[in-house]
């Protein structure tokens, strides 16, 4: 970009009448003119050329300072654009990471849900199996009770019958 600015400044200078693009303050200060018959007063010309050279030197210095300032501003702009690009990349990366984290969390939640469902199913099967075992035990205990009651009854009836025989 500095080349564009330098080219435009040179183009403007080139359009000025009677100004060469490579004119310096020293060129003006030490310019020699042919002397004609009714020429100018040399001291006045020298004084005027000195003032023009001073003014041209100041303008060239200002021009160089402005060019330097333009280069510095262009560098700042390039840095700002690079910073903006890095910030955009960071935002895009953060959004991508957030999507990945969200997707991973959803997968984890689904896995936890499936594991919980599986654990619930296993627990339910264990409870059902335990209930069946308890029912079988209850049935066995009922059978044992019934057997005990019938055996006890038979024993009591045996004692009663023995008592009846003894009383007679």
C-alpha positions in Angstrom: 0.0 0.0 0.0 2.8 2.5 0.6 3.7 2.2 -3.1 0.2 3.3 -4.0 0.6 6.4 -1.8 4.0 7.2 -3.1 2.7 6.8 -6.7 -0.2 9.1 -6.1 2.0 11.7 -4.5 4.3 11.5 -7.4 1.4 11.7 -9.8 0.2 14.9 -8.1 3.6 16.5 -8.2 4.0 15.5 -11.9 0.8 17.5 -12.7 2.2 20.7 -11.3 3.4 23.0 -14.0 7.2 23.2 -14.3 7.9 20.8 -11.4 10.0 17.7 -12.0 9.3 14.6 -10.0 12.9 14.4 -8.7 13.2 18.0 -7.6 15.0 18.6 -4.3 15.6 21.7 -2.2 19.3 21.6 -3.2 18.3 21.5 -6.9 16.3 24.7 -6.4 18.9 26.4 -4.3 21.8 25.8 -6.8 19.9 26.1 -10.0 21.8 28.1 -12.6 20.1 30.2 -15.3 21.4 31.6 -18.6 22.0 35.2 -18.5 20.3 37.3 -21.1 20.5 40.8 -22.1 18.0 42.1 -19.8 18.3 39.5 -17.2 17.1 39.4 -13.6 19.0 40.7 -10.7 21.1 37.7 -9.6 20.8 38.4 -5.9 17.0 38.7 -6.1 16.8 35.4 -8.0 19.2 33.7 -5.5 17.1 35.1 -2.5 13.9 33.9 -4.1 15.4 30.5 -5.0 16.6 30.2 -1.4 13.1 30.8 -0.1 11.6 28.4 -2.6 14.3 25.8 -1.6 13.4 26.3 2.1 9.7 25.9 1.4 10.3 22.9 -0.8 12.6 21.3 1.8 9.9 21.8 4.4 7.2 20.4 2.1 9.4 17.4 1.3 10.0 16.8 5.0 6.3 17.1 5.7 5.6 14.8 2.8 8.1 12.2 4.1 6.6 12.5 7.6 3.1 12.0 6.2 4.3 9.0 4.2 5.9 7.6 7.3 2.6 8.2 9.2 0.7 6.5 6.4 3.0 3.5 6.6 2.6 3.4 10.4 -1.2 3.6 10.1 -1.3 1.0 7.4 0.8 -1.3 9.6 -1.6 -0.6 12.5 -4.5 -1.3 10.2 -2.9 -4.6 9.0 -2.4 -5.6 12.7 -6.0 -4.7 13.5 -7.2 -6.7 10.5 -5.0 -9.7 11.6 -6.3 -9.3 15.2 -9.8 -9.2 13.9 -9.2 -12.3 11.8 -7.7 -14.1 14.8 -10.6 -13.1 16.9 -13.0 -14.4 14.2 -11.0 -17.7 14.1 -11.2 -17.9 17.9 -15.0 -17.3 17.9 -15.4 -19.9 15.2 -13.3 -22.3 17.2 -15.2 -21.6 20.4 -18.5 -22.2 18.6 -17.2 -25.5 17.2 -15.9 -26.5 20.6 -19.2 -25.6 22.2 -21.1 -27.7 19.6 -18.7 -30.6 20.2 -19.1 -30.3 24.0 -22.9 -30.1 23.6 -22.9 -33.2 21.3 -20.6 -35.1 23.7 -22.8 -34.1 26.7 -25.9 -35.3 24.8 -24.1 -38.6 24.0 -23.0 -39.0 27.6 -26.6 -38.2 28.8 -28.0 -40.8 26.4 -25.4 -43.4 27.6 -26.2 -42.6 31.3 -29.9 -43.0 30.5 -29.3 -46.3 28.8 -27.1 -47.5 31.7 -29.8 -46.4 34.2 -32.5 -48.2 32.1 -30.4 -51.3 32.0 -29.7 -51.1 35.7 -33.4 -50.6 36.4 -34.2 -53.6 34.2 -31.6 -55.8 36.0 -32.9 -54.6 39.4 -36.5 -55.4 38.3 -35.5 -58.8 37.2 -33.7 -59.4 40.5 -36.8 -58.2 42.4 -39.0 -60.5 40.3 -36.6 -63.5 40.9 -36.5 -62.6 44.7 -40.3 -62.5 44.8 -40.5 -65.9 43.1 -38.0 -67.3 45.5 -39.9 -65.8 48.5 -43.2 -67.3 47.1 -41.5 -70.7 46.8 -40.2 -70.4 50.4 -43.7 -69.3 51.6 -45.2 -72.3 49.8 -42.6 -74.6 51.3 -43.3 -73.1 54.7 -47.0 -73.6 54.2 -46.4 -77.2 53.2 -44.1 -77.7 56.2 -46.7 -76.1 58.5 -49.4 -78.3 57.1 -47.2 -81.3 57.5 -46.4 -80.3 61.1 -50.0 -79.6 61.9 -51.1 -83.0 60.5 -48.2 -84.8 62.3 -49.0 -82.9 65.5 -52.7 -83.7 65.1 -51.8 -87.4 64.5 -49.6 -87.4 67.6 -52.3 -85.7 69.7 -54.9 -88.1 68.4 -52.5 -90.9 69.2 -52.1 -89.6 72.7 -55.9 -89.1 73.0 -56.4 -92.6 71.9 -53.8 -93.9 74.4 -55.5 -91.9 77.1 -58.8 -93.3 76.1 -57.4 -96.8 76.3 -55.8 -96.1 79.6 -59.0 -94.8 81.1 -60.8 -97.9 80.2 
